[in-house]
Amino acid sequence: MHVTVTAYGSRGDVEPVVALAARLRELGAEATVCAPPDEEFVALMARAGVPHVPLGPSVRELMSAAKPDPFRLAAGLVDERFDTLAKVAEGSDAIVAAGLMPAGARTVAEQLGIRYVFASYQLYGLQKAVWQQDVARINAFYQEPLNTHLAALGLPPVDNVRDHVFTDRPWLAADPVLSPWQGVTALDVVQTGAWILPDDRPLPDGLAEFLDAGEPPVYVGFGSMHLHAAPDLGRIAVEAARAQGRRVVLARGWAELDAADDDCFVVGDVNQQALFPRVAAVVHHGGAGTTTTTARAGAPQVVVPQIGDQPQFAARVAELGIGAAHDGAAPTYESFSAALATALAPETAVRAEEVASTIRTDGTTVAAKMVLEQR
């Protein structure tokens, strides 16, 4: 069996489909990933042993642009799905699509006569209220380019791109504890658990020694967020951690955070699965992947949400008692310090350890078997 897996977006969009493809290959299937051409994704798939076919422009370059054109991006991605994705999927038995609205992937699958599955990593887009509000916005970006291709194929136009892409039975590749979906949608959601890629990389030179040299530090990192709305967030987080007697492991991320102080250790791409169990708290943006990795590690969290689904994950972290949710994307020193104090409280650490044991780790196995068994 051959499965084509595709996603466009940042690391949080791409890594889960790589995890699924890797698990499919472990179970004896062939699996290829169509994803952005960024160097870090190339390295990620090489490490996972998964074939990679580039699709779309570099995400990092796109997000660093002052004013990227979303209409041009949407049209270009639809075009690539009818071109690149269609070629890669020839001879496949299924297409599994995730990440930024994969308009076009369903039609490609239907034209090839193969199965199509859409997977979401979070509840945000599946909620009833958000669903209705977003229909017009999604149509504005994707309806014209999608219907142009459908017309060329002699197919009827799509009135609601979101309904068309999601289908009435989307998969939810998110942990049930962090993303309980019952009551938020009328769709027939199939929850698999989060798609986690195992990471056995050693920690970078010097980091283990830094961790051993004192009390557990606070990790501060915002992944692919450029922090346009909060340019001082890294500095504020470091100063607040220092004021509460904590050293810092600072992840550069796409915002290129940096610090030259002895009580800070700056890292690039790091094995979070190995690092997070050794820190006092994790300060992050609330992406699905980082939230899940932190919860699984039993580390308290401070979530400073920036966009999209991140406020929802922040709220869930606070609701579960495993950390603090900052209200707003741009904290002051005072507001961030208060959130960090909550995360560093002994009762939060106890609760984080309790919840850690409930986080599922079999999401890719569940999803891969469903693909292979055509369920």
ZIGIRA-V837238 format. One record per residue. N is the residue number from 0. RES is the residue in three letters. SS is DSSP state (H for helix, E for strand, - for the rest). OMEGA is omega in whole degrees, -180 to 180 (999 if undefined). D_FIRST is the distance of its C-alpha to the first C-alpha in Angstrom with 1 decimal. Layout:
n:N res:RES ss:SS omega:OMEGA d_first:D_FIRST
n:N res:RES ss:SS omega:OMEGA d_first:D_FIRST
This chain:
n:0 res:MET ss:- omega:178 d_first:0.0
n:1 res:HIS ss:E omega:-180 d_first:3.8
n:2 res:VAL ss:E omega:173 d_first:6.7
n:3 res:THR ss:E omega:-178 d_first:10.3
n:4 res:VAL ss:E omega:-176 d_first:12.9
n:5 res:THR ss:E omega:174 d_first:16.5
n:6 res:ALA ss:E omega:172 d_first:20.1
n:7 res:TYR ss:E omega:180 d_first:23.5
n:8 res:GLY ss:- omega:-178 d_first:26.4
n:9 res:SER ss:- omega:-178 d_first:28.0
n:10 res:ARG ss:H omega:-180 d_first:26.8
n:11 res:GLY ss:H omega:177 d_first:26.6
n:12 res:ASP ss:H omega:-171 d_first:24.2
n:13 res:VAL ss:H omega:-174 d_first:22.0
n:14 res:GLU ss:H omega:179 d_first:21.9
n:15 res:PRO ss:H omega:-180 d_first:20.1
n:16 res:VAL ss:H omega:173 d_first:17.0
n:17 res:VAL ss:H omega:178 d_first:17.1
n:18 res:ALA ss:H omega:179 d_first:17.4
n:19 res:LEU ss:H omega:-180 d_first:14.4
n:20 res:ALA ss:H omega:179 d_first:12.2
n:21 res:ALA ss:H omega:180 d_first:13.9
n:22 res:ARG ss:H omega:176 d_first:13.3
n:23 res:LEU ss:H omega:-180 d_first:9.5
n:24 res:ARG ss:H omega:177 d_first:9.8
n:25 res:GLU ss:H omega:-180 d_first:12.4
n:26 res:LEU ss:- omega:173 d_first:10.3
n:27 res:GLY ss:- omega:179 d_first:8.1
n:28 res:ALA ss:- omega:169 d_first:5.2
n:29 res:GLU ss:E omega:180 d_first:6.1
n:30 res:ALA ss:E omega:179 d_first:8.5
n:31 res:THR ss:E omega:-180 d_first:11.5
n:32 res:VAL ss:E omega:170 d_first:14.6
n:33 res:CYS ss:E omega:-174 d_first:17.2
n:34 res:ALA ss:E omega:-177 d_first:20.4
n:35 res:PRO ss:- omega:-173 d_first:24.1
n:36 res:PRO ss:- omega:-175 d_first:25.5
n:37 res:ASP ss:- omega:-176 d_first:27.9
n:38 res:GLU ss:H omega:-178 d_first:28.5
n:39 res:GLU ss:H omega:177 d_first:27.9
n:40 res:PHE ss:H omega:175 d_first:24.4
n:41 res:VAL ss:H omega:179 d_first:23.8
n:42 res:ALA ss:H omega:180 d_first:25.3
n:43 res:LEU ss:H omega:-178 d_first:23.3
n:44 res:MET ss:H omega:175 d_first:19.9
n:45 res:ALA ss:H omega:178 d_first:21.3
n:46 res:ARG ss:H omega:-179 d_first:22.5
n:47 res:ALA ss:H omega:-179 d_first:19.1
n:48 res:GLY ss:- omega:-177 d_first:17.3
n:49 res:VAL ss:- omega:176 d_first:15.1
n:50 res:PRO ss:E omega:-175 d_first:15.1
n:51 res:HIS ss:E omega:172 d_first:17.4
n:52 res:VAL ss:E omega:-178 d_first:18.3
n:53 res:PRO ss:E omega:177 d_first:21.8
n:54 res:LEU ss:- omega:177 d_first:22.4
n:55 res:GLY ss:- omega:180 d_first:25.9
n:56 res:PRO ss:- omega:175 d_first:29.1
n:57 res:SER ss:- omega:-179 d_first:29.9
n:58 res:VAL ss:H omega:-179 d_first:30.3
n:59 res:ARG ss:H omega:178 d_first:33.0
n:60 res:GLU ss:H omega:-180 d_first:35.1
n:61 res:LEU ss:H omega:-176 d_first:34.7
n:62 res:MET ss:H omega:178 d_first:35.8
n:63 res:SER ss:H omega:179 d_first:38.7
n:64 res:ALA ss:- omega:-177 d_first:40.1
n:65 res:ALA ss:- omega:-178 d_first:43.1
n:66 res:LYS ss:- omega:177 d_first:42.1
n:67 res:PRO ss:- omega:-178 d_first:38.5
n:68 res:ASP ss:- omega:-176 d_first:38.2
n:69 res:PRO ss:H omega:180 d_first:35.6
n:70 res:PHE ss:H omega:178 d_first:35.8
n:71 res:ARG ss:H omega:178 d_first:35.0
n:72 res:LEU ss:H omega:-178 d_first:32.1
n:73 res:ALA ss:H omega:-179 d_first:30.6
n:74 res:ALA ss:H omega:180 d_first:31.0
n:75 res:GLY ss:H omega:180 d_first:29.6
n:76 res:LEU ss:H omega:176 d_first:26.4
n:77 res:VAL ss:H omega:179 d_first:25.9
n:78 res:ASP ss:H omega:-178 d_first:26.5
n:79 res:GLU ss:H omega:179 d_first:23.9
n:80 res:ARG ss:H omega:177 d_first:21.2
n:81 res:PHE ss:H omega:179 d_first:22.0
n:82 res:ASP ss:H omega:-176 d_first:22.1
n:83 res:THR ss:H omega:-178 d_first:20.1
n:84 res:LEU ss:H omega:-179 d_first:17.3
n:85 res:ALA ss:H omega:180 d_first:17.1
n:86 res:LYS ss:H omega:-179 d_first:16.8
n:87 res:VAL ss:H omega:-175 d_first:14.1
n:88 res:ALA ss:H omega:176 d_first:11.9
n:89 res:GLU ss:- omega:-178 d_first:12.3
n:90 res:GLY ss:- omega:177 d_first:9.3
n:91 res:SER ss:- omega:176 d_first:7.2
n:92 res:ASP ss:- omega:-179 d_first:6.3
n:93 res:ALA ss:E omega:169 d_first:8.8
n:94 res:ILE ss:E omega:173 d_first:11.7
n:95 res:VAL ss:E omega:-174 d_first:13.5
n:96 res:ALA ss:E omega:180 d_first:17.0
n:97 res:ALA ss:E omega:178 d_first:20.0
n:98 res:GLY ss:E omega:-180 d_first:23.2
n:99 res:LEU ss:- omega:-175 d_first:26.0
n:100 res:MET ss:- omega:-175 d_first:25.7
n:101 res:PRO ss:- omega:-180 d_first:22.6
n:102 res:ALA ss:- omega:-179 d_first:24.3
n:103 res:GLY ss:- omega:-176 d_first:22.5
n:104 res:ALA ss:H omega:-179 d_first:18.9
n:105 res:ARG ss:H omega:-180 d_first:18.9
n:106 res:THR ss:H omega:177 d_first:20.5
n:107 res:VAL ss:H omega:179 d_first:18.0
n:108 res:ALA ss:H omega:-179 d_first:15.1
n:109 res:GLU ss:H omega:179 d_first:17.5
n:110 res:GLN ss:H omega:178 d_first:18.4
n:111 res:LEU ss:H omega:-180 d_first:14.9
n:112 res:GLY ss:- omega:-178 d_first:14.5
n:113 res:ILE ss:- omega:-176 d_first:11.6
n:114 res:ARG ss:E omega:177 d_first:12.1
n:115 res:TYR ss:E omega:177 d_first:14.4
n:116 res:VAL ss:E omega:172 d_first:15.5
n:117 res:PHE ss:E omega:179 d_first:18.7
n:118 res:ALA ss:E omega:174 d_first:19.7
n:119 res:SER ss:E omega:179 d_first:23.3
n:120 res:TYR ss:- omega:-175 d_first:24.6
n:121 res:GLN ss:- omega:-177 d_first:28.0
n:122 res:LEU ss:- omega:-170 d_first:30.1
n:123 res:TYR ss:H omega:-177 d_first:32.3
n:124 res:GLY ss:H omega:-179 d_first:30.5
n:125 res:LEU ss:H omega:-178 d_first:30.0
n:126 res:GLN ss:- omega:-177 d_first:33.6
n:127 res:LYS ss:H omega:-176 d_first:35.7
n:128 res:ALA ss:H omega:-179 d_first:38.4
n:129 res:VAL ss:H omega:-180 d_first:36.3
n:130 res:TRP ss:H omega:-177 d_first:34.1
n:131 res:GLN ss:H omega:-179 d_first:37.1
n:132 res:GLN ss:H omega:-172 d_first:38.7
n:133 res:ASP ss:H omega:-176 d_first:35.7
n:134 res:VAL ss:H omega:-178 d_first:35.0
n:135 res:ALA ss:H omega:-179 d_first:37.6
n:136 res:ARG ss:H omega:179 d_first:36.8
n:137 res:ILE ss:H omega:177 d_first:33.1
n:138 res:ASN ss:H omega:-178 d_first:34.1
n:139 res:ALA ss:H omega:-178 d_first:36.6
n:140 res:PHE ss:H omega:-165 d_first:34.1
n:141 res:TYR ss:H omega:-171 d_first:31.1
n:142 res:GLN ss:H omega:-177 d_first:32.3
n:143 res:GLU ss:H omega:179 d_first:34.0
n:144 res:PRO ss:H omega:179 d_first:31.3
n:145 res:LEU ss:H omega:-178 d_first:28.6
n:146 res:ASN ss:H omega:174 d_first:30.8
n:147 res:THR ss:H omega:178 d_first:31.7
n:148 res:HIS ss:H omega:179 d_first:28.2
n:149 res:LEU ss:H omega:178 d_first:27.9
n:150 res:ALA ss:H omega:179 d_first:31.2
n:151 res:ALA ss:H omega:179 d_first:30.1
n:152 res:LEU ss:- omega:-178 d_first:27.3
n:153 res:GLY ss:- omega:-178 d_first:29.8
n:154 res:LEU ss:- omega:180 d_first:28.5
n:155 res:PRO ss:- omega:-180 d_first:30.8
n:156 res:PRO ss:- omega:177 d_first:31.6
n:157 res:VAL ss:- omega:-180 d_first:30.4
n:158 res:ASP ss:- omega:-177 d_first:33.4
n:159 res:ASN ss:- omega:-176 d_first:31.8
n:160 res:VAL ss:H omega:-178 d_first:29.2
n:161 res:ARG ss:H omega:178 d_first:28.7
n:162 res:ASP ss:H omega:-178 d_first:28.1
n:163 res:HIS ss:H omega:-177 d_first:25.7
n:164 res:VAL ss:H omega:-174 d_first:23.6
n:165 res:PHE ss:H omega:-171 d_first:23.7
n:166 res:THR ss:- omega:179 d_first:23.2
n:167 res:ASP ss:- omega:179 d_first:25.0
n:168 res:ARG ss:- omega:180 d_first:22.3
n:169 res:PRO ss:- omega:173 d_first:21.7
n:170 res:TRP ss:E omega:176 d_first:20.3
n:171 res:LEU ss:E omega:-178 d_first:22.9
n:172 res:ALA ss:- omega:-178 d_first:21.7
n:173 res:ALA ss:- omega:-178 d_first:25.2
n:174 res:ASP ss:- omega:-178 d_first:27.1
n:175 res:PRO ss:- omega:179 d_first:28.9
n:176 res:VAL ss:- omega:-178 d_first:32.2
n:177 res:LEU ss:- omega:-177 d_first:32.2
n:178 res:SER ss:- omega:176 d_first:30.8
n:179 res:PRO ss:- omega:-171 d_first:31.9
n:180 res:TRP ss:- omega:-174 d_first:31.0
n:181 res:GLN ss:- omega:178 d_first:32.8
n:182 res:GLY ss:- omega:-177 d_first:35.5
n:183 res:VAL ss:- omega:-176 d_first:34.5
n:184 res:THR ss:- omega:175 d_first:32.4
n:185 res:ALA ss:- omega:-179 d_first:32.1
n:186 res:LEU ss:- omega:178 d_first:28.4
n:187 res:ASP ss:- omega:-174 d_first:26.0
n:188 res:VAL ss:- omega:175 d_first:24.8
n:189 res:VAL ss:E omega:-177 d_first:22.0
n:190 res:GLN ss:E omega:-177 d_first:23.0
n:191 res:THR ss:- omega:-165 d_first:20.5
n:192 res:GLY ss:- omega:-178 d_first:22.9
n:193 res:ALA ss:- omega:178 d_first:23.0
n:194 res:TRP ss:- omega:-173 d_first:20.2
n:195 res:ILE ss:- omega:177 d_first:22.1
n:196 res:LEU ss:- omega:179 d_first:21.3
n:197 res:PRO ss:- omega:-177 d_first:23.2
n:198 res:ASP ss:- omega:180 d_first:25.9
n:199 res:ASP ss:- omega:-180 d_first:27.8
n:200 res:ARG ss:- omega:174 d_first:29.9
n:201 res:PRO ss:- omega:174 d_first:33.6
n:202 res:LEU ss:- omega:-177 d_first:36.1
n:203 res:PRO ss:- omega:-179 d_first:37.8
n:204 res:ASP ss:- omega:176 d_first:41.1
n:205 res:GLY ss:- omega:-176 d_first:43.9
n:206 res:LEU ss:H omega:179 d_first:42.1
n:207 res:ALA ss:H omega:178 d_first:42.2
n:208 res:GLU ss:H omega:178 d_first:45.9
n:209 res:PHE ss:H omega:-180 d_first:46.5
n:210 res:LEU ss:H omega:-177 d_first:44.9
n:211 res:ASP ss:H omega:-171 d_first:47.0
n:212 res:ALA ss:- omega:-179 d_first:50.2
n:213 res:GLY ss:- omega:178 d_first:50.9
n:214 res:GLU ss:- omega:180 d_first:49.9
n:215 res:PRO ss:- omega:-179 d_first:46.3
n:216 res:PRO ss:- omega:172 d_first:46.1
n:217 res:VAL ss:E omega:174 d_first:44.7
n:218 res:TYR ss:E omega:177 d_first:41.5
n:219 res:VAL ss:E omega:180 d_first:41.8
n:220 res:GLY ss:- omega:-176 d_first:38.8
n:221 res:PHE ss:- omega:171 d_first:37.6
n:222 res:GLY ss:- omega:-175 d_first:34.3
n:223 res:SER ss:- omega:177 d_first:33.7
n:224 res:MET ss:- omega:176 d_first:36.8
n:225 res:HIS ss:- omega:176 d_first:39.5
n:226 res:LEU ss:- omega:177 d_first:42.1
n:227 res:HIS ss:- omega:-178 d_first:44.0
n:228 res:ALA ss:- omega:-176 d_first:45.5
n:229 res:ALA ss:- omega:-175 d_first:46.5
n:230 res:PRO ss:- omega:-179 d_first:47.3
n:231 res:ASP ss:- omega:-172 d_first:49.4
n:232 res:LEU ss:H omega:179 d_first:46.9
n:233 res:GLY ss:H omega:-180 d_first:46.1
n:234 res:ARG ss:H omega:-180 d_first:49.9
n:235 res:ILE ss:H omega:-178 d_first:50.7
n:236 res:ALA ss:H omega:180 d_first:48.1
n:237 res:VAL ss:H omega:-179 d_first:49.4
n:238 res:GLU ss:H omega:-180 d_first:53.0
n:239 res:ALA ss:H omega:178 d_first:52.3
n:240 res:ALA ss:H omega:180 d_first:50.5
n:241 res:ARG ss:H omega:-179 d_first:53.3
n:242 res:ALA ss:H omega:179 d_first:55.9
n:243 res:GLN ss:- omega:172 d_first:54.4
n:244 res:GLY ss:- omega:-177 d_first:54.5
n:245 res:ARG ss:- omega:168 d_first:50.9
n:246 res:ARG ss:- omega:-174 d_first:49.5
n:247 res:VAL ss:E omega:163 d_first:46.5
n:248 res:VAL ss:E omega:-174 d_first:43.2
n:249 res:LEU ss:E omega:178 d_first:42.6
n:250 res:ALA ss:E omega:-178 d_first:39.3
n:251 res:ARG ss:- omega:-178 d_first:39.8
n:252 res:GLY ss:- omega:-178 d_first:36.9
n:253 res:TRP ss:- omega:175 d_first:36.9
n:254 res:ALA ss:- omega:178 d_first:40.5
n:255 res:GLU ss:- omega:177 d_first:41.6
n:256 res:LEU ss:- omega:-179 d_first:43.6
n:257 res:ASP ss:- omega:176 d_first:45.9
n:258 res:ALA ss:- omega:-177 d_first:48.8
n:259 res:ALA ss:- omega:-176 d_first:51.3
n:260 res:ASP ss:- omega:-179 d_first:52.7
n:261 res:ASP ss:- omega:-179 d_first:52.8
n:262 res:ASP ss:- omega:177 d_first:51.5
n:263 res:CYS ss:E omega:175 d_first:48.3
n:264 res:PHE ss:E omega:-176 d_first:45.3
n:265 res:VAL ss:E omega:-179 d_first:43.2
n:266 res:VAL ss:E omega:170 d_first:39.5
n:267 res:GLY ss:- omega:176 d_first:36.7
n:268 res:ASP ss:- omega:-174 d_first:33.0
n:269 res:VAL ss:- omega:177 d_first:33.4
n:270 res:ASN ss:- omega:-179 d_first:31.4
n:271 res:GLN ss:H omega:-180 d_first:32.4
n:272 res:GLN ss:H omega:177 d_first:30.9
n:273 res:ALA ss:H omega:-174 d_first:33.5
n:274 res:LEU ss:H omega:-169 d_first:36.2
n:275 res:PHE ss:H omega:176 d_first:36.5
n:276 res:PRO ss:H omega:-176 d_first:37.5
n:277 res:ARG ss:H omega:-179 d_first:40.4
n:278 res:VAL ss:- omega:-179 d_first:41.9
n:279 res:ALA ss:- omega:179 d_first:44.4
n:280 res:ALA ss:E omega:178 d_first:42.7
n:281 res:VAL ss:E omega:176 d_first:40.0
n:282 res:VAL ss:E omega:-175 d_first:41.2
n:283 res:HIS ss:E omega:-172 d_first:38.4
n:284 res:HIS ss:- omega:179 d_first:37.6
n:285 res:GLY ss:- omega:173 d_first:35.5
n:286 res:GLY ss:- omega:-176 d_first:32.0
n:287 res:ALA ss:H omega:-177 d_first:29.3
n:288 res:GLY ss:H omega:-179 d_first:28.0
n:289 res:THR ss:H omega:178 d_first:31.5
n:290 res:THR ss:H omega:-179 d_first:32.8
n:291 res:THR ss:H omega:-180 d_first:30.0
n:292 res:THR ss:H omega:180 d_first:30.4
n:293 res:THR ss:H omega:179 d_first:34.2
n:294 res:ALA ss:H omega:180 d_first:34.1
n:295 res:ARG ss:H omega:-179 d_first:31.9
n:296 res:ALA ss:H omega:-178 d_first:34.4
n:297 res:GLY ss:- omega:180 d_first:37.3
n:298 res:ALA ss:- omega:173 d_first:39.1
n:299 res:PRO ss:E omega:-174 d_first:41.4
n:300 res:GLN ss:E omega:164 d_first:40.5
n:301 res:VAL ss:E omega:-178 d_first:42.5
n:302 res:VAL ss:E omega:176 d_first:40.5
n:303 res:VAL ss:- omega:-172 d_first:42.0
n:304 res:PRO ss:- omega:-179 d_first:39.7
n:305 res:GLN ss:- omega:-173 d_first:39.7
n:306 res:ILE ss:- omega:165 d_first:37.4
n:307 res:GLY ss:- omega:-175 d_first:35.1
n:308 res:ASP ss:- omega:-173 d_first:33.7
n:309 res:GLN ss:H omega:175 d_first:35.6
n:310 res:PRO ss:H omega:179 d_first:38.8
n:311 res:GLN ss:H omega:177 d_first:36.7
n:312 res:PHE ss:H omega:178 d_first:35.4
n:313 res:ALA ss:H omega:-179 d_first:38.9
n:314 res:ALA ss:H omega:-179 d_first:40.4
n:315 res:ARG ss:H omega:176 d_first:38.0
n:316 res:VAL ss:H omega:179 d_first:38.9
n:317 res:ALA ss:H omega:-179 d_first:42.5
n:318 res:GLU ss:H omega:-180 d_first:42.1
n:319 res:LEU ss:H omega:-179 d_first:40.5
n:320 res:GLY ss:- omega:-177 d_first:43.3
n:321 res:ILE ss:- omega:179 d_first:41.2
n:322 res:GLY ss:E omega:-177 d_first:42.7
n:323 res:ALA ss:E omega:176 d_first:44.4
n:324 res:ALA ss:E omega:177 d_first:43.5
n:325 res:HIS ss:- omega:180 d_first:45.6
n:326 res:ASP ss:- omega:-180 d_first:46.9
n:327 res:GLY ss:- omega:-173 d_first:46.2
n:328 res:ALA ss:- omega:-174 d_first:44.5
n:329 res:ALA ss:- omega:-177 d_first:47.7
n:330 res:PRO ss:- omega:164 d_first:49.5
n:331 res:THR ss:- omega:177 d_first:53.0
n:332 res:TYR ss:H omega:-178 d_first:54.0
n:333 res:GLU ss:H omega:-178 d_first:55.4
n:334 res:SER ss:H omega:178 d_first:52.5
n:335 res:PHE ss:H omega:180 d_first:50.0
n:336 res:SER ss:H omega:179 d_first:52.3
n:337 res:ALA ss:H omega:179 d_first:52.5
n:338 res:ALA ss:H omega:180 d_first:48.7
n:339 res:LEU ss:H omega:178 d_first:48.4
n:340 res:ALA ss:H omega:177 d_first:51.2
n:341 res:THR ss:H omega:-179 d_first:49.3
n:342 res:ALA ss:H omega:-177 d_first:46.2
n:343 res:LEU ss:H omega:179 d_first:48.3
n:344 res:ALA ss:- omega:-178 d_first:50.2
n:345 res:PRO ss:H omega:-178 d_first:49.8
n:346 res:GLU ss:H omega:177 d_first:48.8
n:347 res:THR ss:H omega:178 d_first:45.8
n:348 res:ALA ss:H omega:179 d_first:44.6
n:349 res:VAL ss:H omega:-179 d_first:44.9
n:350 res:ARG ss:H omega:179 d_first:43.0
n:351 res:ALA ss:H omega:177 d_first:40.2
n:352 res:GLU ss:H omega:179 d_first:39.8
n:353 res:GLU ss:H omega:-177 d_first:39.7
n:354 res:VAL ss:H omega:-178 d_first:37.0
n:355 res:ALA ss:H omega:-177 d_first:34.9
n:356 res:SER ss:- omega:-178 d_first:34.2
n:357 res:THR ss:- omega:-178 d_first:32.7
n:358 res:ILE ss:- omega:-177 d_first:30.0
n:359 res:ARG ss:- omega:178 d_first:26.5
n:360 res:THR ss:- omega:-174 d_first:24.3
n:361 res:ASP ss:- omega:-175 d_first:21.1
n:362 res:GLY ss:H omega:-179 d_first:19.9
n:363 res:THR ss:H omega:178 d_first:16.7
n:364 res:THR ss:H omega:178 d_first:15.8
n:365 res:VAL ss:H omega:-177 d_first:16.7
n:366 res:ALA ss:H omega:-179 d_first:14.7
n:367 res:ALA ss:H omega:179 d_first:11.5
n:368 res:LYS ss:H omega:177 d_first:11.9
n:369 res:MET ss:H omega:176 d_first:12.8
n:370 res:VAL ss:H omega:-176 d_first:9.7
n:371 res:LEU ss:H omega:-180 d_first:7.5
n:372 res:GLU ss:- omega:177 d_first:10.4
n:373 res:GLN ss:- omega:179 d_first:10.9
n:374 res:ARG ss:- omega:999 d_first:14.4
